[in-house]
Amino acid sequence: MSTQPDTPSADSTESMTVREAIRAALREEMDRDEDVFVMGEDVGNYGGVFEVTDGLYEEYGDERVRDTPISEAGFVGAGVGAAASGTRPVVEVMFSDFLGVAGEQIMNQMAKMRYMFGGKAEMPITVRTTEGGGMGAASQHSGTPHTWFAHFPGLKAVTPGTPKAAKGLLKSAIRSNDPVFFFENKLMYEQDGEVPTDPSYTAPIGEAAVEREGSDVTVVATQRLVGESLSVADDLAGEVDVEVVDLRSLYPLDTETLADSIRKTGRMVIADESPVSYGVHAEVVSRMVEDEFFSLDAPLQRVGVPDTHVPFSTPLEDEVVPDGDDVRSAIHQVV
């Protein structure tokens, strides 16, 4: 089981926030390939509502950093057409809750075009979008719908849990000839870590990363909950030896790394900031039960959002959105 599946060697690194890592990935890919361009609401002069694209407009101009009207159906559809025509658009949807507005363009065009044309039409489009609670933004700006896109054939979906994964996965997404949805947790933009500076560095889509090795219990986490789980694992050191896996890719799912880990620990907690029913948690549980039932020493545990919307009230939001305390409770329950 590899803890460093990325390529190439990550010898030269620099401390970056998730925001800076994503911006670096965009800049490197735009320098590498003139067919790569960015489009979305306020991505240009304004620099993005979360400042991720800040400075790119000045560097590349309005032909390659394009502000769009407030119409997800319109600019996602334009991105689909641009990708089918041979360019590589990176489309930013400001909040993932609004992806439903572009449902036709995503489900019936983006996801199906390559299939409908017998593989002759490629669809090299990347959709960047933010998700998650914790900012008091109320239900329509706090959802975590990434499971929808992992579930739909023809689409890939990734959820990086570290700055390094954010840079590497975005570069792989942009280079992919299939549509990739790149989900950014809003509370992670200031999280920092060491990131490879080599412009050829990528993180393969479809490979999880073991961020911390352990022998007693595996915590499979996504996005913000990777960092929360690592903190919990450090706190529990000497009491419980926790292995933490950043799932990174929802589809394709790296069942092999998960199976390798559960064969070692016999116990697993799945932590993902999405509703617990019918989602990422359920898929990981199903695969482990199907493939590694006789490796299990205890029932698997899920940490996620109850099957409800995220409230506007801060105390209620804190109750609904999972955190490290929930991961800790699940670990104690499973061991």
C-alpha positions as a printed NumPy array, in Angstrom:
array([[  0.   ,   0.   ,   0.   ],
       [  1.611,   3.235,  -1.16 ],
       [  1.394,   6.345,   0.972],
       [  2.766,   8.47 ,  -1.871],
       [  0.977,   7.483,  -5.089],
       [  1.579,  10.854,  -6.737],
       [  3.983,  11.454,  -9.596],
       [  6.712,  12.537, -10.039],
       [  8.968,  12.733,  -6.984],
       [  7.873,  15.521,  -4.644],
       [ 11.363,  16.503,  -3.435],
       [ 11.01 ,  20.277,  -3.845],
       [  8.081,  21.667,  -1.868],
       [  6.702,  24.959,  -0.655],
       [  4.209,  25.73 ,   2.089],
       [  0.918,  26.781,   0.49 ],
       [ -2.669,  27.203,   1.525],
       [ -5.348,  25.258,  -0.323],
       [ -6.291,  28.512,  -2.075],
       [ -2.705,  29.066,  -3.223],
       [ -2.313,  25.434,  -4.301],
       [ -5.41 ,  25.615,  -6.51 ],
       [ -4.271,  28.916,  -8.004],
       [ -0.817,  27.445,  -8.678],
       [ -2.389,  24.469, -10.446],
       [ -4.471,  26.769, -12.652],
       [ -1.471,  28.926, -13.487],
       [  0.772,  25.968, -14.315],
       [ -1.824,  24.339, -16.553],
       [ -2.606,  27.611, -18.336],
       [  1.116,  28.082, -18.968],
       [  1.452,  24.502, -20.183],
       [ -1.542,  24.452, -22.533],
       [ -2.998,  27.499, -24.264],
       [ -6.312,  25.644, -24.699],
       [ -6.909,  25.841, -20.918],
       [ -9.084,  28.758, -19.85 ],
       [-11.144,  29.731, -16.792],
       [-14.75 ,  30.902, -16.798],
       [-17.42 ,  31.61 , -14.206],
       [-19.086,  34.288, -12.1  ],
       [-16.641,  36.942, -10.847],
       [-13.542,  34.873, -11.653],
       [-11.923,  37.76 , -13.57 ],
       [-11.487,  41.291, -12.259],
       [-12.938,  40.371,  -8.871],
       [-10.621,  37.354,  -8.49 ],
       [-13.335,  34.932,  -7.409],
       [-15.671,  35.173,  -4.436],
       [-13.105,  33.188,  -2.377],
       [-10.12 ,  34.875,  -4.118],
       [ -8.924,  31.633,  -5.699],
       [ -8.471,  33.151,  -9.18 ],
       [ -7.021,  36.421,  -7.878],
       [ -4.36 ,  37.745, -10.277],
       [ -5.102,  35.397, -13.164],
       [ -7.128,  38.001, -15.069],
       [ -4.169,  40.389, -15.039],
       [ -1.806,  37.642, -16.21 ],
       [ -3.884,  36.009, -18.94 ],
       [ -6.471,  38.575, -20.001],
       [-10.186,  38.341, -20.608],
       [ -9.884,  35.735, -23.383],
       [ -8.618,  33.113, -20.928],
       [-10.191,  34.327, -17.664],
       [-13.784,  35.008, -18.594],
       [-16.472,  36.496, -16.384],
       [-19.927,  35.11 , -17.098],
       [-23.513,  36.179, -16.453],
       [-25.323,  34.787, -13.406],
       [-26.664,  31.792, -15.306],
       [-25.248,  28.376, -14.422],
       [-27.241,  26.759, -17.204],
       [-25.734,  29.212, -19.676],
       [-22.067,  29.135, -18.747],
       [-21.903,  25.409, -17.865],
       [-23.523,  24.751, -21.248],
       [-20.973,  27.035, -22.901],
       [-18.22 ,  25.067, -21.171],
       [-19.631,  21.807, -22.523],
       [-19.623,  23.225, -26.035],
       [-16.088,  24.571, -25.63 ],
       [-14.826,  21.195, -24.408],
       [-16.526,  19.347, -27.266],
       [-14.847,  21.802, -29.661],
       [-11.344,  20.955, -28.448],
       [-10.497,  23.401, -25.661],
       [-10.108,  22.671, -21.937],
       [-12.425,  24.915, -19.922],
       [-12.228,  25.149, -16.142],
       [-15.719,  26.245, -15.138],
       [-16.232,  27.681, -11.668],
       [-19.69 ,  27.335, -10.121],
       [-19.659,  29.625,  -7.103],
       [-21.639,  27.299,  -4.801],
       [-22.312,  23.617,  -5.454],
       [-25.937,  24.092,  -4.396],
       [-26.481,  25.834,  -7.75 ],
       [-25.301,  22.905,  -9.875],
       [-28.902,  21.765, -10.121],
       [-29.643,  24.81 , -12.288],
       [-27.363,  23.271, -14.92 ],
       [-28.753,  19.749, -14.512],
       [-29.65 ,  19.281, -18.174],
       [-26.236,  20.468, -19.362],
       [-24.462,  18.188, -16.882],
       [-26.582,  15.036, -16.927],
       [-27.709,  14.849, -20.555],
       [-24.84 ,  16.568, -22.355],
       [-21.579,  16.658, -20.4  ],
       [-21.894,  13.165, -18.919],
       [-23.355,  11.43 , -21.964],
       [-21.8  ,  13.06 , -25.02 ],
       [-18.721,  10.848, -25.223],
       [-20.876,   7.744, -24.774],
       [-23.507,   8.883, -27.276],
       [-20.842,   9.5  , -29.932],
       [-19.154,   6.158, -29.407],
       [-16.045,   7.678, -27.852],
       [-15.355,   9.986, -30.8  ],
       [-16.243,  13.154, -28.87 ],
       [-14.048,  13.97 , -25.887],
       [-15.24 ,  16.102, -22.981],
       [-12.163,  17.658, -21.267],
       [-14.036,  19.955, -18.896],
       [-13.301,  20.599, -15.22 ],
       [-15.992,  22.009, -12.942],
       [-14.663,  23.669,  -9.782],
       [-17.176,  24.384,  -7.053],
       [-17.331,  25.075,  -3.319],
       [-19.372,  23.204,  -0.759],
       [-19.837,  22.596,   2.95 ],
       [-21.197,  24.311,   6.04 ],
       [-19.63 ,  26.18 ,   8.916],
       [-19.931,  29.734,   7.593],
       [-23.503,  30.593,   8.592],
       [-24.46 ,  30.792,   4.928],
       [-27.772,  28.917,   5.338],
       [-29.063,  25.927,   3.423],
       [-28.811,  27.22 ,  -0.142],
       [-25.079,  27.942,   0.208],
       [-23.951,  25.151,   2.543],
       [-24.819,  21.87 ,   0.864],
       [-22.412,  19.022,   0.122],
       [-23.826,  17.295,  -2.97 ],
       [-20.663,  15.654,  -4.276],
       [-22.234,  12.19 ,  -4.074],
       [-24.639,  13.098,  -6.889],
       [-21.8  ,  13.497,  -9.351],
       [-19.87 ,  10.427,  -8.221],
       [-23.07 ,   8.45 ,  -8.814],
       [-23.703,   9.563, -12.399],
       [-21.982,   7.527, -15.177],
       [-19.624,   9.545, -17.353],
       [-18.483,  11.903, -14.607],
       [-15.518,  11.809, -12.23 ],
       [-15.571,  13.49 ,  -8.82 ],
       [-12.694,  14.419,  -6.511],
       [-12.592,  15.888,  -2.982],
       [ -9.02 ,  16.808,  -1.942],
       [ -8.227,  16.828,   1.762],
       [ -4.819,  18.567,   1.695],
       [ -3.174,  21.422,  -0.249],
       [ -0.929,  18.875,  -1.955],
       [ -3.896,  16.82 ,  -3.108],
       [ -5.724,  19.966,  -4.219],
       [ -2.936,  20.993,  -6.566],
       [ -2.218,  17.523,  -7.907],
       [ -5.833,  16.507,  -8.437],
       [ -6.78 ,  19.762, -10.166],
       [ -3.896,  19.384, -12.609],
       [ -4.981,  15.813, -13.363],
       [ -8.578,  16.97 , -13.778],
       [ -7.611,  19.622, -16.309],
       [ -5.56 ,  17.095, -18.287],
       [ -8.352,  14.508, -18.269],
       [-10.389,  13.926, -21.44 ],
       [-13.433,  13.158, -19.292],
       [-15.494,  15.585, -17.198],
       [-14.181,  16.013, -13.645],
       [-15.998,  17.723, -10.778],
       [-13.533,  19.259,  -8.329],
       [-15.138,  19.96 ,  -4.939],
       [-13.526,  22.517,  -2.608],
       [-14.575,  22.736,   1.034],
       [-15.022,  26.406,   1.916],
       [-13.411,  26.083,   5.345],
       [-10.204,  24.641,   3.885],
       [ -8.949,  27.606,   1.863],
       [ -6.635,  28.8  ,   4.651],
       [ -5.383,  25.304,   5.532],
       [ -1.689,  25.066,   4.682],
       [  0.796,  22.3  ,   3.988],
       [  3.778,  21.319,   1.895],
       [  3.034,  21.243,  -1.848],
       [  5.377,  20.069,  -4.642],
       [  6.619,  22.921,  -6.827],
       [  7.505,  20.759,  -9.841],
       [  5.109,  21.82 , -12.652],
       [  4.873,  18.202, -13.774],
       [  3.559,  17.036, -10.393],
       [  0.093,  15.469, -10.5  ],
       [ -2.025,  13.333,  -8.172],
       [ -3.772,  10.478,  -9.994],
       [ -7.55 ,  10.521, -10.025],
       [ -8.764,   7.247,  -8.55 ],
       [ -6.046,   6.815,  -5.908],
       [ -6.47 ,   7.448,  -2.193],
       [ -3.538,   8.531,  -0.021],
       [ -2.583,   7.166,   3.39 ],
       [ -1.784,  10.339,   5.33 ],
       [ -1.017,   8.566,   8.616],
       [ -0.295,   4.889,   9.196],
       [ -1.816,   3.011,  12.104],
       [ -2.761,  -0.482,  13.223],
       [ -5.949,  -0.273,  15.338],
       [ -8.561,   1.518,  13.228],
       [ -8.801,   3.115,   9.787],
       [-10.441,   6.512,   9.359],
       [-11.372,   7.152,   5.727],
       [-11.985,  10.88 ,   5.405],
       [-12.599,  13.564,   2.81 ],
       [-11.87 ,  17.274,   2.574],
       [-11.852,  19.142,   5.911],
       [-12.382,  15.946,   7.887],
       [ -8.958,  14.671,   6.799],
       [ -7.271,  17.35 ,   8.878],
       [ -9.739,  16.872,  11.725],
       [ -9.053,  13.126,  11.702],
       [ -5.295,  13.629,  11.709],
       [ -5.603,  15.88 ,  14.775],
       [ -7.745,  13.289,  16.535],
       [ -5.255,  10.55 ,  15.627],
       [ -2.434,  12.572,  17.169],
       [ -4.48 ,  13.187,  20.325],
       [ -5.24 ,   9.468,  20.668],
       [ -1.653,   8.334,  20.103],
       [ -0.694,   5.851,  22.803],
       [ -4.336,   4.919,  23.329],
       [ -5.483,   4.021,  19.801],
       [ -3.228,   3.751,  16.762],
       [ -5.27 ,   5.434,  14.017],
       [ -4.612,   5.154,  10.292],
       [ -5.98 ,   8.095,   8.285],
       [ -6.748,   7.765,   4.579],
       [ -7.597,  10.763,   2.412],
       [-10.12 ,   9.267,  -0.012],
       [ -9.427,  12.08 ,  -2.521],
       [-11.358,  10.476,  -5.379],
       [-15.046,   9.595,  -5.001],
       [-15.258,   8.192,  -8.511],
       [-13.23 ,   6.278,  -9.451],
       [-13.022,   4.884,  -5.913],
       [ -9.754,   3.347,  -4.726],
       [-11.149,   0.178,  -3.159],
       [ -7.709,  -1.456,  -3.121],
       [ -6.127,   1.036,  -0.707],
       [ -9.175,   0.843,   1.57 ],
       [ -9.077,  -2.962,   1.529],
       [ -5.355,  -3.016,   2.283],
       [ -5.949,  -0.769,   5.275],
       [ -8.898,  -2.662,   6.714],
       [ -7.02 ,  -5.952,   6.409],
       [ -4.416,  -4.377,   8.683],
       [ -6.696,  -2.672,  11.232],
       [ -9.937,  -4.676,  11.093],
       [-11.947,  -1.539,  11.908],
       [-13.087,   1.458,   9.871],
       [-14.738,   4.842,  10.323],
       [-15.921,   6.77 ,   7.244],
       [-16.001,  10.558,   7.745],
       [-17.499,  12.701,   4.993],
       [-19.383,  15.985,   5.261],
       [-22.447,  14.86 ,   3.335],
       [-25.771,  13.298,   4.374],
       [-25.079,   9.819,   5.744],
       [-27.759,   7.997,   3.734],
       [-27.141,   6.698,   0.213],
       [-23.83 ,   8.495,  -0.214],
       [-20.064,   8.175,   0.024],
       [-20.339,   6.507,   3.426],
       [-22.737,   3.883,   2.099],
       [-20.575,   3.122,  -0.943],
       [-17.419,   2.599,   1.116],
       [-19.319,   0.424,   3.614],
       [-20.833,  -1.66 ,   0.799],
       [-17.51 ,  -2.299,  -0.877],
       [-15.767,  -3.229,   2.337],
       [-18.573,  -5.61 ,   3.312],
       [-18.556,  -7.166,  -0.155],
       [-14.782,  -7.474,  -0.476],
       [-13.415,  -7.661,   3.067],
       [-16.2  ,  -8.98 ,   5.288],
       [-13.944, -11.532,   6.977],
       [-11.34 ,  -8.828,   7.726],
       [-13.804,  -6.901,   9.897],
       [-13.477,  -7.076,  13.681],
       [-16.307,  -4.599,  14.328],
       [-19.17 ,  -2.908,  12.484],
       [-18.146,   0.053,  10.342],
       [-19.132,   3.506,  11.581],
       [-20.235,   6.589,   9.627],
       [-19.598,  10.25 ,  10.46 ],
       [-21.524,  12.766,   8.399],
       [-24.405,  15.197,   8.184],
       [-27.756,  13.936,   9.469],
       [-30.328,  13.61 ,   6.711],
       [-31.292,  17.261,   6.91 ],
       [-30.376,  20.621,   5.409],
       [-27.736,  22.808,   7.021],
       [-29.413,  25.363,   9.343],
       [-28.661,  29.085,   9.362],
       [-28.581,  29.203,  13.178],
       [-24.976,  28.893,  14.357],
       [-25.681,  26.518,  17.282],
       [-27.821,  24.311,  15.054],
       [-25.23 ,  24.397,  12.27 ],
       [-22.556,  23.326,  14.766],
       [-24.8  ,  20.426,  15.753],
       [-25.324,  19.279,  12.158],
       [-21.869,  19.736,  10.587],
       [-19.468,  16.91 ,  11.593],
       [-16.121,  17.641,  13.224],
       [-13.249,  15.999,  15.041],
       [-15.326,  15.249,  18.131],
       [-17.654,  13.157,  15.99 ],
       [-14.689,  11.304,  14.516],
       [-13.311,  10.685,  18.014],
       [-16.665,   9.292,  19.212],
       [-16.874,   6.962,  16.207],
       [-13.336,   5.711,  16.83 ],
       [-14.118,   4.926,  20.46 ],
       [-17.293,   3.166,  19.407],
       [-15.603,   0.987,  16.82 ],
       [-12.679,  -0.032,  19.046]])
